[in-house]
Amino acid sequence: MVIIGINSSHNSTACLLVNGKIEACISEERLTRVKNQSGLPILAIKEILKIGNFKISDVDYLVLNTLEPRTHLNYSTYPDEGLPWLKSQKKSFLGFLWKIKEELYINFPKSKTFFTNILDFYYESFVDPKLKNLLLEKIEKEIGISRHKVVSVEHHLSHILPALLAAKDFKTKPYLLLTLDSLGDKLCATVSVARNGKIKRVSQTLTGNSVGDLYTQTTAYLGMKMGEHEYKLMGLAPYTSKKYYQELLDNMKKLCWVNNDLTLETKIHSHLFYKILPKLYYFQRFDNIAGALQTLTEDILTQWVKKAIKKTGLSDVVVAGGVFMNVKANQKILELKEVKSLTVMPSSGDESTAIGASQAIYLEKSLGNDYRQLNALNSIYFGGKFSAEEIKKELTKSKYKKYKITLEKNIEQKVANLLSNGNIVARFNDKMEWGARALGNRSILAHPSNLEVISLINEQIKSRDFWMPFAPSMLDKESSKYLKIKKQMAAPYMSITFDSTKEGREKFKAAMHQYDFSLRPQIVYKDWNPSYYKLIEEFRKITGIGGVLNTSFNLHGYPVVYTPQDALYVLENSNLKYLAMGSYLIADE
């Protein structure tokens, strides 16, 4: 059975699932070179079929990650192309309803559920049937798949299913499952229980009640890109002190809270937080805003988890959804005494729902809805691989003659030597990792205890904000030396932070948060990535340090590189001196 799951909203993505195994998964941005590209992932679909050696006619199902067709059309690359009817709706009655809704939500907060129901009725009765037909026409025309093969999966199931499969003992142990994002199929949060092969939802929260909306709209208020730069606020937050933002935090706590029935609630519709932010943040320092917001988010999530554990009796927790990209909040959850174990979906934003949607249909059609029959989610190197011949062919082009190019017998040892001498080396190797985090195959590497590399990477290559920390990749057998892991938790995806040990602060001073000394590690396993493991092992032999500084291989504002051409473009348009591509070392000397 050949299934393609897609997300067409923020960071559109396509996943190829063959008989339950993920053969490929790629985000559209890697191919268009537009950061967080939205719209139907047409190029990604072509690429994953190429990787799997399938034709579009081989596909049994194309799975959408939501039941609402307007989601896919609203995020189309060209939203109004071919959709004059939708455009006219926005300008007429629908636009009128929207203005009324905003005024009611702000001035009469208790009306939000009532008016949301009216809007939903209008959409479902008059808008969605028309949009569904338009969407199917678009899929048939631009992707080439018959509408009869198109099916949909509920959004929050698409989030949580792959996260459950990342849990160590999902086949034998019950788990508490939580999702939290901005919106998806009229919901922003769910609480479920996974037991004996079945997932049962015990609570759900309507859209418009998400602390994630407050986070993303504050990001925009502070002059950064909402939906992209939230991590910058998270990195900024530790630089202030609670005594400076306590009053602001107290006011913010009146905006969001957790109910005893495990639903979340906000004072006004959370999509409209931006209307009250100017008054809320008036004369507040930017760092105090970040500190209060991060603390509020941590408080909401930890309260929610504790109440869910108390109600369900389950302390092994799995989380997914965009809000759980917040690695500091994830650490707070893990540290709760009530939590026995924590599994965080790697790259838990909507890009992950392409995986979950495909798995959900395979589960339904082939496995009798028993999730224990699904494959575990482990290594996530789901992108394309480029052969030595393809790399060699690109390097023979005349424009690269200015570089010194050598074919190395032991490229891992060569890179380790360069790193130990203070050099910065980009690494392009094997299959590209899926998701927001670079995991060694499309990474820029440096010595983790050399503070000089921070400014060199920022000024010469990445143009990162000065307060943002880098992260380490470290060998699994060495990680306990550097991380205070109070509970057993696998951390191979850079999805959580840990406090550092004394040795960790010494050896990874360039790859940690410079104020609170936390580390956001990729713990590397030999069987997941033998070549990268070997490189770090060679570095350990030279320096005594079982890890390296790892940051994503891209220029500022661009997606992570995918092809050899992308990698060489970064080399040519930065002050990067070394690029290890397969077994080739390209040096700008």
C-alpha positions as CSV (number, residue, x, y, z in Angstrom):
1,M,0.0,0.0,0.0
2,V,1.5,3.3,-1.1
3,I,0.2,6.4,0.8
4,I,1.2,10.0,0.6
5,G,0.4,12.2,3.6
6,I,0.5,16.0,3.2
7,N,0.5,19.2,5.2
8,S,-0.2,22.3,3.1
9,S,-0.3,24.9,5.8
10,H,2.8,26.4,7.5
11,N,5.9,24.6,6.3
12,S,4.1,22.3,3.8
13,T,5.4,18.7,3.8
14,A,4.8,15.4,2.0
15,C,5.4,11.9,3.4
16,L,5.7,8.7,1.5
17,L,4.5,5.6,3.5
18,V,4.9,2.2,1.9
19,N,3.3,-0.8,3.7
20,G,3.6,1.2,6.9
21,K,7.3,2.2,6.5
22,I,8.3,5.8,6.0
23,E,10.3,5.8,2.7
24,A,10.7,9.6,2.5
25,C,9.4,12.8,4.0
26,I,10.4,16.3,2.8
27,S,9.2,19.8,3.4
28,E,8.5,21.9,0.3
29,E,10.8,24.7,1.5
30,R,13.9,22.5,0.9
31,L,13.0,22.5,-2.8
32,T,11.6,26.0,-3.4
33,R,14.3,27.5,-1.1
34,V,11.5,29.6,0.5
35,K,11.6,29.4,4.3
36,N,8.5,27.7,5.7
37,Q,6.9,27.5,2.3
38,S,3.1,26.9,2.4
39,G,0.7,25.6,-0.2
40,L,0.2,22.1,-1.7
41,P,3.7,20.4,-1.5
42,I,3.8,19.7,-5.2
43,L,7.6,19.5,-5.6
44,A,8.0,17.5,-2.3
45,I,5.5,14.9,-3.6
46,K,7.5,14.6,-6.8
47,E,10.7,14.2,-4.8
48,I,9.5,11.6,-2.4
49,L,8.1,9.5,-5.3
50,K,11.5,9.8,-7.0
51,I,13.2,8.6,-3.8
52,G,10.8,5.7,-3.4
53,N,10.9,4.9,-7.1
54,F,7.2,5.2,-7.6
55,K,4.9,6.9,-10.1
56,I,1.9,9.1,-9.1
57,S,-0.3,6.3,-10.5
58,D,1.1,3.9,-7.9
59,V,-0.4,5.9,-5.0
60,D,-3.4,4.3,-3.3
61,Y,-4.3,7.3,-1.1
62,L,-3.4,11.0,-0.8
63,V,-4.1,11.9,2.8
64,L,-4.9,15.5,4.0
65,N,-4.0,16.3,7.6
66,T,-7.3,18.0,8.3
67,L,-11.0,17.6,7.7
68,E,-11.4,21.3,6.7
69,P,-10.7,21.9,3.0
70,R,-10.4,25.7,3.5
71,T,-7.2,25.1,5.5
72,H,-5.5,23.8,2.4
73,L,-6.8,26.5,0.2
74,N,-6.1,29.4,2.6
75,Y,-2.4,28.4,2.7
76,S,-2.1,27.9,-1.1
77,T,1.0,29.6,-2.5
78,Y,-1.4,31.9,-4.5
79,P,-4.5,31.9,-2.3
80,D,-6.9,33.5,-4.7
81,E,-5.6,32.0,-7.9
82,G,-8.6,30.2,-9.5
83,L,-10.7,31.0,-6.5
84,P,-12.7,34.1,-7.4
85,W,-15.7,32.8,-5.5
86,L,-13.7,32.5,-2.3
87,K,-12.3,36.0,-2.8
88,S,-15.7,37.5,-3.2
89,Q,-16.9,35.7,-0.1
90,K,-14.1,37.3,1.9
91,K,-15.2,40.7,0.7
92,S,-18.9,40.3,1.2
93,F,-20.9,38.4,3.9
94,L,-18.0,36.4,5.3
95,G,-16.0,39.6,5.8
96,F,-18.9,41.3,7.5
97,L,-19.3,38.3,9.9
98,W,-15.6,38.4,10.6
99,K,-15.7,42.1,11.7
100,I,-18.7,41.5,13.9
101,K,-16.9,38.5,15.4
102,E,-13.8,40.5,16.3
103,E,-15.8,43.2,18.1
104,L,-17.9,40.7,20.0
105,Y,-14.8,38.6,21.1
106,I,-13.1,41.7,22.4
107,N,-16.0,43.4,24.1
108,F,-18.0,40.4,25.1
109,P,-15.5,37.5,25.6
110,K,-18.2,35.0,26.7
111,S,-19.7,35.3,23.3
112,K,-16.8,33.6,21.6
113,T,-18.1,30.0,21.7
114,F,-21.6,31.1,20.6
115,F,-20.3,33.1,17.7
116,T,-17.8,30.5,16.7
117,N,-20.6,28.1,16.4
118,I,-22.5,30.5,14.0
119,L,-19.4,30.9,11.9
120,D,-18.8,27.1,11.8
121,F,-22.4,26.6,10.7
122,Y,-22.0,29.2,7.9
123,Y,-18.7,27.6,6.8
124,E,-20.0,24.0,6.9
125,S,-23.3,24.8,5.2
126,F,-22.3,27.3,2.5
127,V,-18.5,27.5,2.2
128,D,-16.9,24.1,2.8
129,P,-18.8,22.1,0.2
130,K,-17.8,24.6,-2.5
131,L,-14.2,24.7,-1.2
132,K,-13.9,20.9,-1.1
133,N,-14.7,20.7,-4.8
134,L,-12.2,23.5,-5.6
135,L,-9.5,21.7,-3.6
136,L,-10.1,18.4,-5.3
137,E,-9.9,20.1,-8.7
138,K,-6.7,21.7,-7.6
139,I,-5.2,18.3,-6.5
140,E,-6.2,16.6,-9.7
141,K,-4.8,19.4,-11.9
142,E,-1.6,20.2,-10.0
143,I,-0.7,16.8,-8.4
144,G,-2.3,14.4,-10.9
145,I,-4.1,12.2,-8.3
146,S,-7.8,11.4,-8.8
147,R,-10.2,12.9,-6.2
148,H,-11.4,9.3,-5.4
149,K,-8.0,8.6,-3.8
150,V,-8.1,11.7,-1.6
151,V,-9.0,11.2,2.1
152,S,-8.7,13.2,5.2
153,V,-7.6,12.6,8.8
154,E,-8.5,14.7,11.8
155,H,-5.7,17.2,12.5
156,H,-4.8,16.4,16.1
157,L,-4.7,12.7,15.5
158,S,-2.2,13.5,12.7
159,H,-0.1,15.3,15.4
160,I,-0.2,12.7,18.1
161,L,0.0,9.4,16.3
162,P,3.7,9.7,15.1
163,A,4.6,11.1,18.5
164,L,3.2,8.0,20.2
165,L,5.3,5.8,17.8
166,A,8.4,7.6,19.1
167,A,7.8,6.4,22.6
168,K,10.0,3.6,23.7
169,D,7.4,1.1,24.8
170,F,4.3,2.1,22.9
171,K,3.5,-1.5,22.0
172,T,3.3,-2.6,25.7
173,K,2.7,0.5,27.9
174,P,-0.2,2.9,28.2
175,Y,0.5,6.6,27.5
176,L,-1.0,10.0,28.2
177,L,-1.1,12.0,25.0
178,L,-1.4,15.8,24.7
179,T,-1.5,18.1,21.6
180,L,-1.4,21.8,21.6
181,D,-1.2,24.3,18.7
182,S,-3.1,27.3,17.3
183,L,-5.8,25.5,15.4
184,G,-6.8,22.4,13.5
185,D,-10.3,21.1,12.8
186,K,-11.9,23.6,15.3
187,L,-9.6,22.5,18.1
188,C,-6.3,23.8,19.6
189,A,-5.7,21.1,22.2
190,T,-6.5,17.5,23.0
191,V,-5.9,15.0,25.9
192,S,-6.0,11.3,25.0
193,V,-5.1,8.0,26.4
194,A,-3.3,5.3,24.4
195,R,-3.9,1.8,25.8
196,N,-4.1,-1.7,24.3
197,G,-3.7,-0.5,20.8
198,K,-6.5,2.1,20.9
199,I,-6.4,5.9,21.3
200,K,-9.3,7.4,23.3
201,R,-9.7,11.2,23.6
202,V,-10.8,12.3,27.0
203,S,-10.7,16.1,26.5
204,Q,-10.5,18.7,23.8
205,T,-10.3,22.5,23.6
206,L,-11.9,24.6,21.0
207,T,-9.8,26.8,18.8
208,G,-9.4,30.3,20.2
209,N,-8.0,29.2,23.6
210,S,-4.3,28.7,23.0
211,V,-1.4,30.1,24.8
212,G,0.5,29.4,21.6
213,D,-1.4,32.2,20.0
214,L,-0.2,34.6,22.7
215,Y,3.3,33.5,22.0
216,T,3.2,33.8,18.3
217,Q,1.4,37.2,18.3
218,T,3.9,38.6,20.9
219,T,6.7,37.5,18.5
220,A,5.1,39.7,15.9
221,Y,4.6,42.5,18.4
222,L,8.3,42.5,19.1
223,G,9.1,42.9,15.4
224,M,9.9,39.3,14.5
225,K,8.2,36.8,12.2
226,M,5.2,35.0,13.7
227,G,5.2,31.3,13.0
228,E,9.0,31.4,12.6
229,H,10.9,33.4,15.3
230,E,9.2,32.2,18.5
231,Y,12.4,30.5,19.4
232,K,14.1,33.9,19.6
233,L,11.8,34.9,22.5
234,M,12.5,31.6,24.2
235,G,16.3,32.2,23.8
236,L,15.9,35.8,25.1
237,A,13.8,34.9,28.2
238,P,16.6,33.8,30.5
239,Y,18.4,37.1,30.3
240,T,15.9,38.8,32.6
241,S,14.8,38.1,36.1
242,K,11.3,37.3,37.5
243,K,11.5,40.2,39.9
244,Y,11.5,42.6,36.8
245,Y,8.5,41.0,35.1
246,Q,6.4,39.6,38.0
247,E,3.7,42.3,37.7
248,L,3.5,41.8,33.9
249,L,3.2,38.0,34.5
250,D,0.4,38.5,37.0
251,N,-1.5,40.4,34.4
252,M,-0.8,37.8,31.8
253,K,-2.1,35.0,34.0
254,K,-5.6,36.6,33.7
255,L,-5.5,35.8,30.0
256,C,-4.9,32.0,30.0
257,W,-5.7,29.2,32.4
258,V,-6.3,25.5,32.7
259,N,-9.8,24.1,33.7
260,N,-10.4,21.1,35.8
261,D,-11.9,19.2,32.9
262,L,-8.5,19.5,31.2
263,T,-9.6,22.1,28.7
264,L,-7.6,25.3,28.2
265,E,-9.3,28.7,28.2
266,T,-8.4,32.3,27.4
267,K,-10.1,35.5,28.4
268,I,-10.7,36.6,24.8
269,H,-10.5,34.6,21.5
270,S,-6.8,33.9,21.4
271,H,-6.5,34.7,17.7
272,L,-7.3,38.3,18.7
273,F,-4.6,38.7,21.4
274,Y,-2.8,41.1,19.1
275,K,-5.6,43.7,19.7
276,I,-4.8,44.0,23.4
277,L,-1.0,43.6,23.3
278,P,-0.2,47.3,22.9
279,K,-2.0,48.1,26.2
280,L,-0.6,45.0,27.9
281,Y,3.0,45.6,27.0
282,Y,2.9,49.4,27.2
283,F,6.3,50.6,28.5
284,Q,7.5,47.0,29.1
285,R,11.1,46.1,28.2
286,F,11.4,43.5,25.4
287,D,13.4,41.0,27.6
288,N,10.8,41.3,30.4
289,I,8.0,40.6,27.9
290,A,9.9,37.5,26.7
291,G,10.6,36.3,30.3
292,A,7.0,36.7,31.4
293,L,5.6,35.0,28.3
294,Q,8.0,32.0,28.6
295,T,7.2,31.6,32.3
296,L,3.4,31.8,31.6
297,T,3.8,29.2,28.9
298,E,5.7,26.9,31.2
299,D,3.2,27.4,34.0
300,I,0.2,26.6,31.7
301,L,1.8,23.5,30.3
302,T,3.0,22.1,33.6
303,Q,-0.4,22.7,35.3
304,W,-2.1,21.0,32.3
305,V,0.1,18.0,32.5
306,K,-0.2,17.6,36.2
307,K,-4.1,17.7,36.0
308,A,-4.1,15.3,33.1
309,I,-1.9,12.8,35.1
310,K,-4.2,13.1,38.1
311,K,-7.3,12.5,36.1
312,T,-6.0,9.6,33.9
313,G,-3.6,8.0,36.3
314,L,-0.9,7.8,33.6
315,S,2.5,9.4,34.1
316,D,4.2,8.4,30.9
317,V,3.6,11.4,28.7
318,V,3.7,12.0,25.0
319,V,3.3,15.5,23.5
320,A,2.9,17.0,20.0
321,G,1.8,20.2,18.2
322,G,3.6,23.4,17.5
323,V,3.6,24.7,21.1
324,F,5.8,21.8,22.1
325,M,8.6,23.1,19.9
326,N,9.3,25.1,23.1
327,V,12.3,23.1,24.4
328,K,12.5,25.0,27.7
329,A,8.9,24.2,28.5
330,N,9.5,20.6,27.6
331,Q,12.3,20.5,30.2
332,K,9.9,21.9,32.9
333,I,7.4,19.1,32.1
334,L,10.1,16.4,32.3
335,E,11.2,17.7,35.7
336,L,7.7,17.4,37.2
337,K,7.7,14.8,40.0
338,E,4.4,13.5,38.6
339,V,6.0,12.7,35.2
340,K,7.7,9.3,34.9
341,S,8.8,9.7,31.2
342,L,8.4,12.2,28.4
343,T,8.4,11.7,24.7
344,V,8.4,14.8,22.5
345,M,7.5,14.5,18.8
346,P,10.6,15.5,16.8
347,S,9.8,18.7,14.9
348,S,6.3,18.8,16.3
349,G,4.8,21.6,14.2
350,D,2.4,20.9,11.3
351,E,5.2,19.5,9.2
352,S,4.8,16.3,11.4
353,T,1.2,15.9,10.5
354,A,2.1,14.7,7.0
355,I,3.6,11.7,8.7
356,G,0.7,11.2,11.1
357,A,-1.9,11.5,8.4
358,S,-0.4,8.8,6.3
359,Q,0.1,6.5,9.3
360,A,-3.6,7.0,10.4
361,I,-4.9,5.8,7.0
362,Y,-2.6,2.8,7.0
363,L,-3.7,2.1,10.5
364,E,-7.4,2.2,9.5
365,K,-7.1,0.4,6.1
366,S,-4.6,-2.4,7.0
367,L,-4.2,-2.8,10.8
368,G,-7.7,-2.7,12.2
369,N,-6.8,0.6,14.1
370,D,-4.4,-1.2,16.4
371,Y,-1.5,1.2,16.7
372,R,0.8,-1.5,18.2
373,Q,1.1,-2.9,14.7
374,L,2.8,0.3,13.4
375,N,6.5,0.8,13.0
376,A,8.4,2.7,15.7
377,L,9.6,6.2,14.8
378,N,13.3,6.3,15.4
379,S,15.9,7.7,13.0
380,I,14.4,10.5,10.9
381,Y,16.8,10.8,8.0
382,F,13.9,10.8,5.5
383,G,15.3,13.1,2.8
384,G,17.1,12.3,-0.4
385,K,20.7,11.0,-0.8
386,F,23.1,12.1,-3.4
387,S,25.6,9.7,-4.9
388,A,29.4,10.2,-5.1
389,E,29.0,10.4,-8.9
390,E,26.4,13.2,-8.6
391,I,28.6,15.1,-6.2
392,K,31.7,14.6,-8.4
393,K,29.8,15.8,-11.5
394,E,28.8,19.0,-9.7
395,L,32.3,19.7,-8.4
396,T,33.8,19.4,-11.9
397,K,32.0,22.5,-13.0
398,S,34.4,25.3,-13.9
399,K,33.1,27.8,-11.3
400,Y,34.4,25.6,-8.5
401,K,38.0,25.5,-9.8
402,K,38.9,28.2,-7.4
403,Y,38.5,25.7,-4.5
404,K,40.9,23.1,-3.4
405,I,39.0,19.8,-3.7
406,T,40.4,16.6,-2.3
407,L,38.9,13.1,-2.1
408,E,39.6,11.9,1.4
409,K,40.0,8.2,2.5
410,N,38.8,9.0,6.0
411,I,36.7,12.2,5.8
412,E,35.4,11.8,9.3
413,Q,39.0,11.9,10.7
414,K,39.9,14.8,8.5
415,V,36.9,16.9,9.7
416,A,37.6,16.0,13.3
417,N,41.2,17.3,12.9
418,L,39.9,20.6,11.3
419,L,37.4,21.1,14.1
420,S,40.0,20.4,16.8
421,N,42.2,23.2,15.3
422,G,39.4,25.7,15.6
423,N,38.0,25.5,12.1
424,I,34.3,25.6,11.1
425,V,33.2,22.9,8.8
426,A,29.9,22.4,7.0
427,R,28.9,18.8,6.6
428,F,26.8,17.4,3.7
429,N,26.4,13.7,3.9
430,D,24.0,10.8,3.1
431,K,20.2,11.3,3.6
432,M,18.9,14.7,4.6
433,E,17.3,14.8,8.0
434,W,13.6,15.7,8.1
435,G,12.3,18.5,10.3
436,A,13.4,21.8,11.8
437,R,16.6,20.6,13.4
438,A,19.8,19.8,11.6
439,L,21.0,16.4,12.9
440,G,24.5,16.1,11.4
441,N,23.9,15.4,7.7
442,R,23.1,19.0,6.8
443,S,25.0,20.8,9.6
444,I,27.7,23.3,10.3
445,L,30.1,22.0,12.9
446,A,32.6,23.6,15.3
447,H,34.6,23.0,18.4
448,P,32.1,23.2,21.3
449,S,34.4,24.8,23.9
450,N,35.9,27.5,21.6
451,L,33.9,30.6,22.3
452,E,35.5,32.4,19.3
453,V,33.4,30.2,16.9
454,I,30.2,31.8,18.1
455,S,31.0,35.2,16.6
456,L,32.6,33.6,13.6
457,I,29.6,31.6,12.7
458,N,27.2,34.5,13.3
459,E,29.2,37.1,11.4
460,Q,30.5,35.1,8.6
461,I,27.7,32.6,7.9
462,K,24.5,32.5,9.9
463,S,23.8,36.2,10.9
464,R,22.0,34.9,14.0
465,D,20.8,37.2,16.8
466,F,23.6,37.6,19.3
467,W,21.6,36.2,22.3
468,M,20.7,32.9,20.6
469,P,22.5,29.8,21.8
470,F,24.0,27.0,19.6
471,A,23.4,23.3,20.4
472,P,25.6,20.2,20.7
473,S,25.6,16.8,19.1
474,M,27.1,14.3,21.6
475,L,27.8,10.6,21.7
476,D,25.2,8.6,23.6
477,K,27.8,6.9,25.8
478,E,29.2,10.3,26.8
479,S,26.0,12.3,27.4
480,S,25.7,11.6,31.1
481,K,29.0,13.5,31.7
482,Y,27.6,16.7,30.3
483,L,23.8,16.6,31.0
484,K,21.9,16.4,34.2
485,I,19.3,13.9,33.0
486,K,17.3,13.2,36.2
487,K,15.0,10.8,34.4
488,Q,15.6,8.4,31.6
489,M,14.7,10.1,28.3
490,A,16.0,9.7,24.8
491,A,17.0,13.1,23.3
492,P,18.1,12.4,19.7
493,Y,16.1,15.3,18.1
494,M,17.1,18.5,19.9
495,S,13.6,18.7,21.2
496,I,14.3,19.4,24.9
497,T,16.9,21.2,27.1
498,F,18.8,19.9,30.1
499,D,20.8,21.6,32.7
500,S,24.5,21.1,32.2
501,T,27.0,19.5,34.6
502,K,30.2,21.2,35.6
503,E,32.0,19.3,32.9
504,G,29.3,20.1,30.4
505,R,29.7,23.8,31.1
506,E,33.4,23.5,30.6
507,K,33.4,21.4,27.4
508,F,30.4,22.9,25.7
509,K,30.7,26.5,26.6
510,A,30.2,27.5,22.9
511,A,27.2,25.2,22.4
512,M,25.0,26.2,25.3
513,H,22.8,29.0,26.4
514,Q,25.3,31.6,27.6
515,Y,23.1,32.7,30.6
516,D,21.4,29.7,32.1
517,F,23.9,27.2,30.8
518,S,21.3,24.8,29.5
519,L,22.1,22.4,26.6
520,R,19.7,21.4,23.8
521,P,21.4,18.2,22.7
522,Q,21.2,15.8,19.8
523,I,22.3,12.5,21.4
524,V,23.8,10.5,18.6
525,Y,23.4,6.8,18.3
526,K,25.8,4.7,16.2
527,D,23.2,2.6,14.5
528,W,21.2,5.7,13.5
529,N,24.1,7.6,11.9
530,P,27.4,5.6,11.9
531,S,29.3,8.2,9.9
532,Y,28.4,11.1,12.1
533,Y,29.1,9.0,15.2
534,K,32.5,8.1,13.8
535,L,33.3,11.8,13.2
536,I,32.4,12.7,16.8
537,E,34.4,9.7,18.1
538,E,37.4,10.9,16.1
539,F,37.0,14.3,17.6
540,R,36.8,12.8,21.1
541,K,40.1,10.9,20.5
542,I,41.8,14.2,19.7
543,T,40.2,16.6,22.3
544,G,38.7,14.3,25.0
545,I,35.3,15.9,24.2
546,G,32.5,13.5,23.2
547,G,30.6,16.0,21.2
548,V,30.6,18.9,18.7
549,L,28.8,22.2,18.2
550,N,26.1,21.6,15.6
551,T,24.0,24.3,13.8
552,S,21.9,24.0,10.7
553,F,23.6,24.3,7.3
554,N,22.0,27.4,5.7
555,L,22.3,31.1,5.2
556,H,20.2,33.4,7.4
557,G,16.6,33.4,6.3
558,Y,17.0,30.4,4.0
559,P,15.9,26.7,4.6
560,V,18.5,24.1,5.4
561,V,20.3,23.0,2.3
562,Y,19.2,19.9,0.4
563,T,21.2,19.4,-2.8
564,P,24.9,19.6,-3.5
565,Q,24.1,22.8,-5.4
566,D,22.4,24.3,-2.3
567,A,25.5,23.4,-0.2
568,L,27.9,25.0,-2.6
569,Y,25.8,28.1,-2.9
570,V,26.2,28.7,0.9
571,L,30.0,28.1,0.5
572,E,30.1,30.7,-2.2
573,N,28.0,33.3,-0.5
574,S,29.5,33.2,3.0
575,N,32.9,33.2,4.6
576,L,32.7,29.4,5.2
577,K,36.2,27.9,4.6
578,Y,35.5,24.2,4.6
579,L,32.7,21.9,3.2
580,A,32.8,18.1,3.7
581,M,30.5,16.7,1.0
582,G,30.4,12.9,1.1
583,S,34.1,12.0,0.9
584,Y,35.1,15.2,-0.7
585,L,36.6,18.1,1.2
586,I,36.2,21.5,-0.5
587,A,38.4,24.2,0.9
588,D,38.4,27.9,0.2
589,E,42.1,28.5,0.9
